[in-house]
């Protein structure tokens, strides 16, 4: 079985699209509003299951929810992408970990598997997500088992954090 043929320009566009998708995940996990606004034009329509919204209120709501969590990590995997000139569609698989305090004072671990159905447009040489439809395929929730101290973890000096405390911000500035 063979896939569709692809040109060098389409390959470059596909890599740029995948970079946009990864930058979205970084923005979400660092709670970095500026990074998130950079992947959506102001007129985008984003539907995470509650009906379409524009980016500004959606980003504000997402960051309010996510910044209350100790950490999140969104991992994207399979990307099926079809490019037609300056527009594209991408179906991207995502598994996201969320750790937050529950009402009993313990930490809960929520893992969600889903897909982003994105329509993208190339504007001023950059690929932006102009429409997003999120589909949740599965989830798992229970008490968190993550350790950050004891044994081998005592030697770790660096852990991920929200913006601007995450070590990657200083690293990118070097």
C-alpha positions in Angstrom: 0.0 0.0 0.0 1.3 3.4 -0.9 0.4 6.8 0.4 -0.2 10.0 -1.7 2.8 11.5 -3.5 4.2 14.6 -1.9 6.3 17.4 -3.2 9.3 19.0 -1.4 7.2 22.1 -0.9 4.3 20.0 0.6 6.9 18.3 2.8 8.2 21.7 4.1 4.6 22.8 4.7 3.8 19.6 6.5 6.8 20.1 8.8 5.7 23.7 9.4 2.1 22.5 10.2 3.5 19.9 12.7 5.6 22.6 14.3 2.4 24.7 14.8 0.7 21.7 16.4 3.7 21.2 18.7 3.8 24.9 19.6 0.2 24.7 20.6 1.0 21.8 23.0 3.9 23.8 24.5 1.7 26.8 25.0 -0.9 24.8 26.7 1.5 23.0 29.0 3.4 26.1 30.0 0.2 28.1 30.3 1.7 30.6 27.9 -1.1 32.8 26.4 1.3 34.5 24.0 2.4 31.2 22.5 -1.2 30.1 22.1 -2.3 33.3 20.4 0.6 32.8 18.0 -0.9 29.6 16.5 -4.5 30.9 16.0 -5.5 34.0 14.1 -8.0 36.2 15.9 -10.9 35.0 13.7 -10.3 31.3 14.3 -13.2 29.1 15.5 -12.3 26.6 18.2 -14.7 23.9 19.4 -13.5 21.8 22.3 -16.9 20.3 22.8 -18.9 23.3 24.0 -19.6 25.0 20.6 -17.3 27.2 18.5 -15.5 30.1 20.2 -13.0 32.7 19.1 -9.4 32.2 20.4 -9.2 35.0 23.0 -12.0 33.7 25.3 -11.1 30.1 24.6 -7.5 30.6 25.6 -8.4 32.6 28.7 -10.8 29.8 29.8 -8.3 27.0 29.0 -5.5 28.8 30.9 -7.8 29.5 33.9 -8.6 25.8 34.2 -5.1 24.5 33.4 -3.1 27.0 35.6 -5.1 25.6 38.6 -3.5 22.2 37.9 0.0 21.3 39.1 1.0 20.1 35.6 -0.2 19.0 32.2 1.6 17.4 29.4 0.0 17.1 25.9 1.7 14.6 23.6 0.7 14.6 19.9 1.3 11.5 17.8 -0.2 10.4 14.5 -0.8 13.3 12.2 -2.8 12.7 9.0 -2.4 15.9 6.9 -3.7 16.9 3.5 -2.4 20.1 2.0 -4.1 22.0 -0.8 -2.1 25.2 -1.7 -2.4 27.5 1.3 -5.0 25.5 3.2 -4.7 22.2 4.9 -6.6 19.7 7.1 -4.9 17.7 9.8 -6.2 15.0 12.1 -3.8 14.8 15.1 -3.9 12.2 17.9 -3.2 13.6 21.4 -2.8 12.0 24.8 -2.8 14.6 27.7 -1.9 14.1 31.3 -3.4 16.4 33.9 -2.5 16.4 37.7 -4.6 18.4 40.0 -5.8 18.5 43.7 -9.1 16.8 44.4 -11.6 17.7 47.1 -10.0 15.2 49.5 -6.7 17.0 49.4 -5.0 14.3 47.3 -3.8 14.7 43.8 -5.8 13.3 40.9 -4.3 12.1 37.6 -6.5 12.5 34.5 -5.2 11.1 31.2 -7.3 11.9 28.2 -6.9 10.5 24.7 -8.4 12.4 21.8 -7.9 14.0 18.4 -7.7 17.5 17.0 -9.5 18.0 13.6 -7.8 21.1 12.4 -8.2 23.3 9.3 -5.1 25.4 8.8 -4.3 28.3 6.6 -0.9 29.6 5.5 -0.9 33.4 6.2 2.1 35.6 5.7 4.2 32.4 5.3 3.1 30.8 8.6 0.6 28.0 9.1 -2.1 28.9 11.6 -5.0 26.8 13.0 -8.2 28.6 11.7 -10.7 25.9 12.8 -10.4 23.2 15.5 -12.8 20.5 16.5 -11.7 18.4 19.4 -12.9 14.8 19.8 -12.3 12.9 23.1 -11.9 9.2 22.5 -11.2 8.0 26.0 -10.0 9.0 29.5 -8.7 7.5 32.7 -8.8 9.1 36.2 -7.4 8.0 39.5 -5.2 9.0 42.3 -1.9 10.4 41.1 1.2 8.2 41.5 3.8 10.8 40.4 6.8 11.1 42.7 9.1 14.1 42.8 11.2 13.2 45.9 12.7 10.2 47.5 15.3 7.8 46.1 16.6 8.7 42.6 14.2 11.7 42.5 16.1 13.6 45.2 19.0 14.1 42.7 16.8 15.8 40.1 17.4 19.6 40.1 15.1 20.5 37.2 11.4 19.9 36.8 8.9 21.4 34.4 6.9 24.5 35.4 4.5 27.0 34.0 5.7 30.2 32.2 8.1 31.8 33.0 9.5 29.4 35.6 10.0 26.5 33.2 13.8 25.9 32.4 13.1 25.9 28.7 12.5 29.7 28.7 16.0 30.5 29.8 17.4 27.7 27.6 15.8 29.2 24.5 17.3 32.6 25.4 20.9 31.3 25.5 
